């Protein structure tokens, strides 16, 4: 019983999440922001991918950082070296509600473009092909190489168990130009990957 209490206390404090970042050799510094429980500012590549924004550093919760680092394997395997995001930590409500967005807690990121020498620059608003795939065949039959890469990526995000929520242009008009990737808080994750696909 005492051992279980120690484990739960360590998980709640985030100690093992930061240890996970260290084990992955991710460059980061601790970041204190209102709403973020385990704040980090990531420096350099994440999972081998350069994550950049025009106007903000990559400040997120440690739990999302771990998921992004692991997901970098899928992104990199598709020939992508860089991704741009417009929103990670941002204090705001879910559109049309009074409920704080997970961005307010550093648990979500919106990614708009993916770039690599083999694929060029893929923009979600331009290259994502909506309405493809089903429960049996997630990818379906994209008409373009860019559409195929983005659809494969979306399917991997959804089915990997690394994210609780994955939203794309298939979800609604508010997500017409980005993938919304959302992780659960570290204390609510019994394992790195969930056994069930993300809600999408």
C-alpha positions as semicolon CSV with decimal commas, in nm:
position;residue;x (nm);y (nm);z (nm)
1;X;0,000;0,000;0,000
2;X;0,283;0,238;0,088
3;X;0,463;0,157;-0,240
4;X;0,146;0,230;-0,439
5;X;0,109;0,563;-0,259
6;X;0,469;0,653;-0,343
7;X;0,415;0,564;-0,711
8;X;0,093;0,765;-0,733
9;X;0,255;1,061;-0,558
10;X;0,550;1,053;-0,798
11;X;0,318;1,038;-1,098
12;X;0,102;1,324;-0,966
13;X;0,409;1,540;-0,905
14;X;0,534;1,484;-1,258
15;X;0,868;1,347;-1,148
16;X;0,845;1,045;-1,372
17;X;0,727;1,255;-1,668
18;X;1,035;1,474;-1,648
19;X;1,244;1,159;-1,605
20;X;1,084;1,027;-1,924
21;X;1,188;1,343;-2,110
22;X;1,542;1,302;-1,974
23;X;1,554;0,938;-2,083
24;X;1,452;1,049;-2,431
25;X;1,732;1,308;-2,433
26;X;1,487;1,587;-2,512
27;X;1,625;1,937;-2,460
28;X;1,389;2,137;-2,243
29;X;1,365;2,381;-1,958
30;X;1,095;2,403;-1,695
31;X;0,831;2,663;-1,776
32;X;0,575;2,807;-1,536
33;X;0,248;2,917;-1,697
34;X;-0,100;2,960;-1,543
35;X;-0,297;2,639;-1,601
36;X;-0,007;2,412;-1,698
37;X;0,063;2,147;-1,436
38;X;0,397;2,018;-1,568
39;X;0,519;2,300;-1,790
40;X;0,817;2,264;-2,022
41;X;0,963;2,471;-2,303
42;X;1,107;2,238;-2,564
43;X;1,430;2,338;-2,732
44;X;1,550;2,179;-3,054
45;X;1,394;1,883;-3,229
46;X;1,114;1,666;-3,088
47;X;1,120;1,305;-3,202
48;X;1,359;1,411;-3,476
49;X;1,116;1,676;-3,601
50;X;1,170;2,052;-3,590
51;X;0,849;2,204;-3,445
52;X;0,833;2,576;-3,517
53;X;0,596;2,871;-3,489
54;X;0,612;3,226;-3,621
55;X;0,526;3,386;-3,292
56;X;0,567;3,159;-2,989
57;X;0,805;2,917;-2,819
58;X;0,691;2,557;-2,776
59;X;0,560;2,567;-2,419
60;X;0,340;2,269;-2,334
61;X;0,267;2,016;-2,061
62;X;0,525;1,742;-2,016
63;X;0,265;1,477;-2,100
64;X;0,206;1,624;-2,447
65;X;0,581;1,659;-2,496
66;X;0,628;1,284;-2,443
67;X;0,349;1,202;-2,690
68;X;0,492;1,435;-2,953
69;X;0,839;1,288;-2,913
70;X;0,706;0,935;-2,961
71;X;0,487;1,041;-3,255
72;X;0,793;1,194;-3,419
73;X;0,890;0,842;-3,530
74;X;0,579;0,822;-3,751
75;X;0,625;1,174;-3,884
76;X;0,992;1,125;-3,966
77;X;0,926;0,790;-4,137
78;X;0,701;0,971;-4,386
79;X;0,987;1,194;-4,498
80;X;0,894;1,492;-4,284
81;X;1,162;1,696;-4,107
82;X;0,972;2,005;-3,993
83;X;0,620;2,093;-3,879
84;X;0,470;2,433;-3,803
85;X;0,216;2,503;-3,531
86;X;0,006;2,810;-3,459
87;X;-0,116;2,727;-3,114
88;X;0,017;2,524;-2,826
89;X;-0,030;2,694;-2,489
90;X;-0,311;2,948;-2,524
91;X;-0,561;3,060;-2,259
92;X;-0,899;3,034;-2,430
93;X;-1,233;2,854;-2,427
94;X;-1,355;2,587;-2,665
95;X;-1,532;2,771;-2,945
96;X;-1,896;2,845;-2,858
97;X;-1,865;2,730;-2,496
98;X;-1,754;2,851;-2,153
99;X;-1,524;2,549;-2,111
100;X;-1,147;2,609;-2,116
101;X;-0,972;2,455;-2,415
102;X;-0,700;2,198;-2,342
103;X;-0,466;2,455;-2,496
104;X;-0,518;2,646;-2,170
105;X;-0,343;2,360;-1,988
106;X;-0,066;2,304;-2,243
107;X;-0,219;1,969;-2,336
108;X;-0,301;2,047;-2,701
109;X;-0,122;2,169;-3,010
110;X;-0,250;2,274;-3,356
111;X;-0,022;2,173;-3,643
112;X;-0,073;2,330;-3,988
113;X;0,212;2,227;-4,219
114;X;0,459;1,942;-4,261
115;X;0,778;1,983;-4,464
116;X;1,046;1,744;-4,588
117;X;1,283;1,702;-4,883
118;X;1,079;1,416;-5,031
119;X;0,730;1,559;-4,977
120;X;0,785;1,934;-5,008
121;X;0,554;2,144;-4,792
122;X;0,217;1,990;-4,714
123;X;-0,054;2,224;-4,587
124;X;-0,350;2,072;-4,406
125;X;-0,587;2,336;-4,551
126;X;-0,475;2,263;-4,907
127;X;-0,357;1,902;-4,920
128;X;-0,573;1,708;-4,673
129;X;-0,841;1,512;-4,862
130;X;-1,159;1,498;-4,656
131;X;-1,400;1,210;-4,614
132;X;-1,158;0,925;-4,676
133;X;-1,133;0,595;-4,492
134;X;-1,355;0,395;-4,264
135;X;-1,328;0,164;-3,963
136;X;-1,170;-0,113;-4,172
137;X;-0,942;0,099;-4,393
138;X;-0,847;0,420;-4,220
139;X;-0,657;0,569;-4,515
140;X;-0,898;0,500;-4,801
141;X;-0,791;0,606;-5,153
142;X;-0,628;0,951;-5,158
143;X;-0,586;1,105;-5,504
144;X;-0,254;1,280;-5,439
145;X;0,076;1,197;-5,271
146;X;0,028;1,486;-5,028
147;X;-0,323;1,370;-4,945
148;X;-0,192;1,019;-4,881
149;X;0,086;1,138;-4,650
150;X;-0,148;1,355;-4,443
151;X;-0,415;1,083;-4,421
152;X;-0,160;0,820;-4,315
153;X;-0,031;1,064;-4,054
154;X;-0,381;1,132;-3,921
155;X;-0,452;0,759;-3,897
156;X;-0,127;0,699;-3,710
157;X;-0,204;0,980;-3,465
158;X;-0,553;0,840;-3,402
159;X;-0,457;0,475;-3,366
160;X;-0,124;0,512;-3,186
161;X;-0,280;0,556;-2,841
162;X;-0,048;0,853;-2,782
163;X;-0,326;1,110;-2,802
164;X;-0,666;1,131;-2,637
165;X;-0,813;1,353;-2,910
166;X;-0,713;1,403;-3,274
167;X;-0,916;1,650;-3,480
168;X;-0,875;1,723;-3,852
169;X;-1,070;1,896;-4,130
170;X;-1,301;1,592;-4,121
171;X;-1,422;1,703;-3,778
172;X;-1,559;2,053;-3,844
173;X;-1,489;2,384;-4,019
174;X;-1,297;2,518;-3,719
175;X;-1,029;2,256;-3,794
176;X;-1,016;2,311;-4,171
177;X;-0,648;2,404;-4,167
178;X;-0,483;2,199;-3,893
179;X;-0,452;1,881;-3,690
180;X;-0,545;1,929;-3,324
181;X;-0,346;1,685;-3,110
182;X;-0,441;1,651;-2,743
183;X;-0,292;1,441;-2,464
184;X;-0,426;1,347;-2,122
185;X;-0,251;1,481;-1,812
186;X;0,039;1,257;-1,705
187;X;-0,133;1,156;-1,380
188;X;-0,425;1,017;-1,585
189;X;-0,207;0,804;-1,811
190;X;-0,141;0,456;-1,670
191;X;0,084;0,390;-1,971
192;X;0,243;0,581;-2,258
193;X;-0,010;0,443;-2,504
194;X;-0,380;0,390;-2,454
195;X;-0,529;0,063;-2,572
196;X;-0,811;0,248;-2,747
197;X;-0,786;0,481;-3,048
198;X;-0,817;0,855;-2,997
199;X;-1,156;1,020;-3,013
200;X;-1,181;1,200;-3,349
